[in-house]
Amino acid sequence: MNGRFAAPIAEVDHRGLSWHRSARCHPDDHPDCVEAAYDGCSVHVRDSKAPAHGELRLPPDSWRGFLRLLDDTGTSGH
């Protein structure tokens, strides 16, 4: 997906998606994070604090555009 994402988190969901968090996301320091998973066709994005409440499914180009926008506006945290 992107170099900003750390190793997969502890669980893989029932669909076999391996969820990732930003390398800057630490529960003690930054509990409000998103998780992302790639299924080969789409990028799935969900709230790390409420993963059962649904997710967004985006085309990979849209996800890359979103990440570029964060970089361009200086809100990506690095």
N, C-alpha and C positions, 0 to 999 in steps of 0.2 A: 504494500500500500504506500508507505512513505517512511522515511528514516526517522520521523518524529515519534513513531510508535514503538513502545517497549515490547518485551516478550509477551506472549499471550497471558491473559489473566488465568486464574486457576481452573476455570471450568469451560467446557465446550458445550454449547446448548444442544437441544434435542435434534436440531437440523444439521449438526456437525460444524456449525460456525465457530471459529476460534476468535474470541473477542480480544481487542487490544486497547490499551489506554496510552495516552501521551506519556513519554518518558518523564515529563514534568509533573505528572499527576501522582500525588502521594496522599493517601487518606488523611494523614495527620495535618498536612500543610495546605492541601488543595482538594477538599472532598467533593467539590462540584465539578465533575469531569464528564466527558462523553467517552463512550467506547465505540469502536468501529470494527467491523468484520467484513471480509470480502469473500463472496461466494463464487467468483469466477466471472460473474456478469454484473453484479451490483455491489455497491458499498452500503452496508447497513450501519446506521448510527443510532445509539440509544443513550439515555441518561444512566450514568453509573450508579446513582442512588436509587433508581426505580426501573431496573431492567425489564420488569414484567409489565410495565405500562406502555409498551409499544416501541416502535422504532421507525425511523425514516429509511427508505430505500432509495438510493441515488445512483444515477449512472456514474461510472468512474470519472468521466470528464467533468461532471458537475462537482464532484468531491474535490478533484484537483483544483478547479476554479475557486472553490470555497477556501481551500488552504492557501492559494495564491493571494486571495483577497485579505486573509488574515495577515499574511506576510507584508503585503503592501500597506496595510493600515497600522502595522506595528502591534497588533493585538494577539499575535500567536504565542507570546510569552518567551521568545528568544531573540 
